[in-house]
Amino acid sequence: MAALTYPTIDPVIFSIGPFAVRWYGLAYVAGFVAGILVVVLLNRRWEVGLSEDDLFSVFLYGVLGLVIGARVGYMVFYSLPQLLSDPLSLFRTTEGGMSFHGGLAGIILAGYLLSRRIDVSLLRLADLVAVGAPIGIFFGRVANFINAELWGRVTDVPWGMVFPGAGPLPRHPSQLYEAFLEGLVLFVVMVVLARRKRPDGEMLGWFLILYGAFRIFVEFFREPDAHLGAVLGPLTMGQVLTVPVFAVGAWLLWRARRLDVAGEPRVRGQRS
């Protein structure tokens, strides 16, 4: 069975003594920086009115919400027995384990707290962040590929790869599928949609709908977590968690369209 050669890349960029800089960590940093730059640009374009202090707070709250939420979400959704038997495992981040869905919940909670503090509607704030979020997803999935983790199911397609630690058979490079769809494609669509003023919540709705559709699709090519397998019929944990994400996105889009048709004044460019 023909397969492409997996381009082995050291997950550690460089190390100084016990301190190591890894591609995965760099992916988070690059995603945060690119994301806040998008927020800065859209804040001006949409005339939201966030100050420099507000923008710094968006960055800080976003970092804390994502990192804490992603770790807690992973332990709750994917490793609950371990968390219950060994609560301190929550803090052993060097052992790996971050969840997109947990990170999403963390960012929403952080955004809610921040929106109350700086007096800006949560949905307006979420719309800003949603446009730049696919950049972080792209870098994160590329880092997963470099780490040779979260590989795909066994396949005979010409671009299948034999991943280290995944057995001798070629597999779908599902990390790259996600990087392309949930990262590049989603970002391009969001940028196009962001070119005109839309009711609050519409951009977030589009992000959740498109991410949800792409994630559910790609999960059919991704190997389920070995300790979980399929959790609901043929569906993986990732798909089960993504269905509500898609549903919330559809509701937000429906709500925004109703506001648009009704001519409600709650649109970007009005700080509230």
Secondary structure per residue as TSV (DSSP state, phi and psi in degrees):
chain	resnum	aa	ss	phi	psi
A	1	M	-	360.0	115.5
A	2	A	-	-68.4	147.2
A	3	A	-	-153.9	151.0
A	4	L	B	-74.1	153.4
A	5	T	-	-80.2	125.7
A	6	Y	-	-69.7	124.8
A	7	P	-	-78.9	85.8
A	8	T	-	-57.3	124.1
A	9	I	-	-127.5	133.3
A	10	D	-	-63.3	122.3
A	11	P	S	-60.7	-22.2
A	12	V	E	-94.9	121.2
A	13	I	E	-71.7	-51.2
A	14	F	E	-160.4	162.1
A	15	S	E	-139.5	146.7
A	16	I	E	-128.0	102.7
A	17	G	T	63.2	-130.6
A	18	P	T	-79.9	-8.9
A	19	F	E	-88.1	125.7
A	20	A	E	-128.4	136.3
A	21	V	E	-101.2	119.5
A	22	R	E	-109.2	155.1
A	23	W	H	-60.9	-35.0
A	24	Y	H	-64.6	-44.2
A	25	G	H	-65.1	-40.8
A	26	L	H	-63.4	-34.1
A	27	A	H	-62.0	-41.3
A	28	Y	H	-62.7	-45.9
A	29	V	H	-61.8	-47.0
A	30	A	H	-62.6	-39.1
A	31	G	H	-64.7	-42.2
A	32	F	H	-65.1	-45.4
A	33	V	H	-63.9	-48.1
A	34	A	H	-62.6	-39.2
A	35	G	H	-63.9	-43.2
A	36	I	H	-70.1	-30.5
A	37	L	H	-64.3	-39.5
A	38	V	H	-63.6	-42.6
A	39	V	H	-60.9	-42.1
A	40	V	H	-61.4	-45.5
A	41	L	H	-65.5	-43.6
A	42	L	H	-71.8	-30.2
A	43	N	H	-58.7	-37.7
A	44	R	H	-76.4	-45.1
A	45	R	H	-64.9	-42.2
A	46	W	T	-87.9	-5.2
A	47	E	T	55.2	49.3
A	48	V	-	-71.9	-37.1
A	49	G	-	94.9	20.1
A	50	L	-	-74.0	135.1
A	51	S	-	-81.5	173.7
A	52	E	H	-61.9	-38.7
A	53	D	H	-64.1	-39.5
A	54	D	H	-62.1	-43.7
A	55	L	H	-64.6	-39.0
A	56	F	H	-63.4	-39.7
A	57	S	H	-64.6	-38.1
A	58	V	H	-58.4	-44.4
A	59	F	H	-63.2	-49.6
A	60	L	H	-64.1	-48.7
A	61	Y	H	-64.0	-37.1
A	62	G	H	-64.0	-44.0
A	63	V	H	-61.2	-50.5
A	64	L	H	-64.2	-44.8
A	65	G	H	-62.3	-43.7
A	66	L	H	-68.2	-50.7
A	67	V	H	-64.7	-48.9
A	68	I	H	-65.7	-45.2
A	69	G	H	-64.1	-40.2
A	70	A	H	-64.3	-39.6
A	71	R	H	-71.6	-47.8
A	72	V	H	-62.2	-42.1
A	73	G	H	-60.8	-41.3
A	74	Y	H	-62.4	-46.1
A	75	M	H	-65.5	-36.3
A	76	V	H	-75.4	-45.9
A	77	F	H	-81.3	-35.2
A	78	Y	H	-116.3	-14.4
A	79	S	-	-145.0	42.2
A	80	L	H	-62.3	-43.1
A	81	P	H	-57.4	-41.0
A	82	Q	H	-65.5	-41.2
A	83	L	H	-62.3	-41.2
A	84	L	H	-69.7	-36.5
A	85	S	H	-83.6	-25.7
A	86	D	-	-142.9	79.7
A	87	P	G	-56.5	-29.3
A	88	L	G	-69.0	-13.8
A	89	S	G	-63.0	-20.4
A	90	L	G	-58.2	-31.4
A	91	F	G	-95.7	-2.8
A	92	R	-	-88.8	70.5
A	93	T	G	-69.8	-20.2
A	94	T	G	-68.0	-14.9
A	95	E	G	-83.2	-2.5
A	96	G	-	87.0	170.9
A	97	G	-	112.5	91.7
A	98	M	-	-134.9	142.2
A	99	S	-	-119.2	130.5
A	100	F	H	-60.1	-44.4
A	101	H	H	-65.6	-37.6
A	102	G	H	-66.4	-40.5
A	103	G	H	-63.5	-38.6
A	104	L	H	-63.1	-45.0
A	105	A	H	-63.1	-39.8
A	106	G	H	-64.4	-41.6
A	107	I	H	-67.2	-39.5
A	108	I	H	-63.5	-43.8
A	109	L	H	-63.5	-44.7
A	110	A	H	-63.2	-38.9
A	111	G	H	-65.1	-37.5
A	112	Y	H	-62.8	-46.2
A	113	L	H	-63.4	-41.9
A	114	L	H	-68.3	-40.4
A	115	S	H	-60.7	-34.8
A	116	R	H	-71.7	-33.3
A	117	R	H	-75.0	-38.6
A	118	I	H	-102.6	4.3
A	119	D	T	60.4	51.7
A	120	V	-	-130.0	139.4
A	121	S	-	-60.7	142.1
A	122	L	H	-59.2	-43.0
A	123	L	H	-66.6	-36.0
A	124	R	H	-65.4	-42.2
A	125	L	H	-64.5	-42.4
A	126	A	H	-64.7	-35.7
A	127	D	H	-61.3	-41.3
A	128	L	H	-60.2	-48.7
A	129	V	H	-68.5	-34.7
A	130	A	H	-62.2	-31.9
A	131	V	H	-68.3	-38.6
A	132	G	H	-88.6	-13.7
A	133	A	H	-57.8	-38.3
A	134	P	H	-59.9	-24.7
A	135	I	H	-63.6	-45.6
A	136	G	H	-63.4	-38.6
A	137	I	H	-62.5	-41.7
A	138	F	H	-58.9	-52.1
A	139	F	H	-62.0	-39.1
A	140	G	H	-63.9	-42.1
A	141	R	H	-71.4	-34.8
A	142	V	H	-63.1	-39.9
A	143	A	H	-64.5	-37.3
A	144	N	H	-59.9	-39.5
A	145	F	H	-65.0	-44.3
A	146	I	H	-61.8	-37.9
A	147	N	T	-76.7	-4.2
A	148	A	T	54.7	49.8
A	149	E	-	-130.3	164.1
A	150	L	S	55.1	41.4
A	151	W	-	-71.3	173.6
A	152	G	B	-91.5	-175.2
A	153	R	-	-79.7	162.4
A	154	V	B	-60.9	139.7
A	155	T	-	-150.1	163.1
A	156	D	-	-115.6	14.7
A	157	V	S	-67.2	151.6
A	158	P	T	-61.2	-23.6
A	159	W	T	-97.8	13.2
A	160	G	-	-63.0	151.4
A	161	M	B	-130.6	147.5
A	162	V	-	-93.2	109.1
A	163	F	-	-88.6	141.3
A	164	P	T	-57.8	129.2
A	165	G	T	83.7	1.7
A	166	A	S	-110.3	13.7
A	167	G	-	92.3	179.0
A	168	P	S	-85.1	-8.7
A	169	L	S	-92.1	145.2
A	170	P	-	-68.6	147.1
A	171	R	B	-131.6	160.1
A	172	H	-	-63.5	132.8
A	173	P	-	-78.5	68.0
A	174	S	H	-64.2	-23.4
A	175	Q	H	-61.0	-38.7
A	176	L	H	-74.0	-32.4
A	177	Y	H	-59.9	-45.0
A	178	E	H	-68.1	-39.4
A	179	A	I	-60.4	-38.7
A	180	F	I	-72.8	-51.0
A	181	L	I	-77.5	-54.9
A	182	E	I	-76.7	-17.9
A	183	G	I	-101.6	-77.3
A	184	L	I	-65.5	-54.4
A	185	V	I	-61.5	-46.0
A	186	L	H	-63.0	-39.1
A	187	F	H	-64.8	-43.5
A	188	V	H	-61.2	-45.0
A	189	V	H	-62.1	-43.5
A	190	M	H	-64.8	-39.2
A	191	V	H	-64.2	-42.6
A	192	V	H	-62.6	-44.5
A	193	L	H	-66.0	-30.3
A	194	A	T	-78.2	0.6
A	195	R	T	-72.9	-18.2
A	196	R	S	-129.0	159.1
A	197	K	-	-68.9	134.6
A	198	R	-	-133.8	156.8
A	199	P	B	-58.7	150.0
A	200	D	T	-56.6	133.6
A	201	G	T	97.3	-15.7
A	202	E	H	-68.5	-42.0
A	203	M	H	-65.1	-41.1
A	204	L	H	-63.0	-40.7
A	205	G	H	-59.4	-46.5
A	206	W	H	-61.8	-42.0
A	207	F	H	-59.9	-48.0
A	208	L	H	-66.6	-39.0
A	209	I	H	-64.6	-50.5
A	210	L	H	-69.5	-42.7
A	211	Y	H	-60.2	-45.0
A	212	G	H	-59.1	-45.4
A	213	A	H	-63.9	-45.4
A	214	F	H	-64.8	-43.4
A	215	R	H	-65.8	-44.9
A	216	I	H	-60.9	-40.6
A	217	F	H	-64.4	-50.1
A	218	V	H	-67.2	-28.9
A	219	E	T	-60.0	-22.7
A	220	F	T	-70.3	-16.2
A	221	F	T	-106.5	-5.6
A	222	R	B	-99.5	136.9
A	223	E	-	-66.2	125.8
A	224	P	-	-62.9	155.3
A	225	D	-	-56.5	131.3
A	226	A	T	-58.7	-35.9
A	227	H	T	-84.7	-3.6
A	228	L	T	-116.6	-47.5
A	229	G	-	67.0	-154.0
A	230	A	-	-74.4	137.4
A	231	V	S	-110.9	-17.2
A	232	L	B	-147.1	92.6
A	233	G	T	63.3	-127.8
A	234	P	T	-86.1	-1.6
A	235	L	B	-83.4	139.9
A	236	T	-	-85.4	170.5
A	237	M	H	-60.6	-39.5
A	238	G	H	-59.4	-40.8
A	239	Q	H	-70.4	-41.6
A	240	V	H	-61.6	-42.0
A	241	L	H	-71.6	-24.1
A	242	T	H	-84.5	-24.4
A	243	V	H	-56.6	-47.6
A	244	P	H	-62.9	-33.6
A	245	V	H	-60.2	-47.3
A	246	F	H	-61.1	-44.0
A	247	A	H	-63.7	-42.7
A	248	V	H	-64.1	-39.8
A	249	G	H	-61.6	-42.4
A	250	A	H	-63.2	-40.1
A	251	W	H	-65.5	-42.4
A	252	L	H	-62.5	-40.3
A	253	L	H	-66.5	-42.6
A	254	W	H	-60.6	-44.0
A	255	R	H	-63.0	-44.3
A	256	A	H	-65.0	-39.0
A	257	R	H	-66.0	-36.3
A	258	R	H	-64.2	-42.7
A	259	L	H	-63.5	-39.2
A	260	D	H	-64.2	-44.6
A	261	V	H	-67.7	-38.5
A	262	A	H	-76.1	-10.2
A	263	G	T	71.3	30.6
A	264	E	-	-64.9	148.2
A	265	P	S	-80.8	-3.4
A	266	R	-	-81.3	78.4
A	267	V	B	-127.8	167.4
A	268	R	T	-61.4	151.7
A	269	G	T	100.5	-1.3
A	270	Q	-	-128.2	107.1
A	271	R	-	-74.2	132.6
A	272	S	-	-144.3	360.0
